[in-house]
Amino acid sequence: MRTRQGGNRGLGLALLSAFAFGGSGVAAKPLIEAGLDPLHVVWMRVAGAALVLLPVAWRHRSLLRRRFGLVAGFGVLGVTGCQALYFLAIDRIPVGVAILVEFLGPALLLGWVRFVQRRPVTRAAAVGVLFAVAGMSCVVEIWSGLAFDPVGLLCAFGAACCQVAYFVLADHGSHGEDAPEPVAVIAHGLLVGTVLLTAAARPWQMHWAVLGHQTALGDRQVPAALLLAWIVLVSTVLAYLTGVLAVRSLTPQVAGVVACLEAVVGTVLAWILLGEHLGPLQVTGGVLVLAGAFVAQTAAASNSRPQAPTAPVPGAELPQPAPTR
């Protein structure tokens, strides 16, 4: 039974996780604009976090043999696909728009349940999907032929699809006596992601000198190395670990509600620090997207598995839904 003290602790950890994940795009975009390829920034994020969590992976080294499919799927989709596509998206479109598009994940998951698995969904779930789609139409200003770069929007949508794949993997990997420790899956997934991204990004071709200079964060200059440290230590390692701890003290519904704050944090930080302003209609659309994500998440959590965490970024918890990006 969850105690009030444990619930308050879990809520605080969930808020910290949402804030940490939400700041990833704001810290990454200045590095990209300073001359680093988006895939190089993703590689540094994933490889750095994998190095920090390497002791966890070593301690649970048998997991790779016991649950290779789960680890590989999480590494390919939950780490490589979701994060690479998200960073490619913010290279072309505002951070707030990219993260809101990614929050279509819970609504897309309900589409998977209804049309692929051919299982019924509740009326509330259908309303959540309609809210999310209507809100996204406002965010991208679809009536004007899309207000943002189509390739960037496509990358963000691809990240949302990878998020759905993570949700499905999470459902298959969270039951039974052989259910793995979520932190161990994260650690191994980051290692798999590092291998894949090393082949794709070719970090030996990276402009390493950028990390030794100052870079523009809005109208102020900050060390590029400091932004990288934030992405690795705060927006990845701290965000994942606090998300894992939080979900064990909260119900899936509460964790999903708090996860919605990730998109709010990302959008507000981009507004304040990067000057990426959204118009009134886009803000209204963002509220509808988050409302739809919340309704879809709670409807899925109260209906039947797979449950839909409202996380823009996968990986915070496998046995239950949790916030993440």
Order of alpha helices (4+ residues) and beta strands (2+ residues): alpha-alpha-alpha-alpha-alpha-alpha-alpha-alpha-alpha-alpha-alpha-alpha-beta-beta-alpha-alpha-alpha-alpha
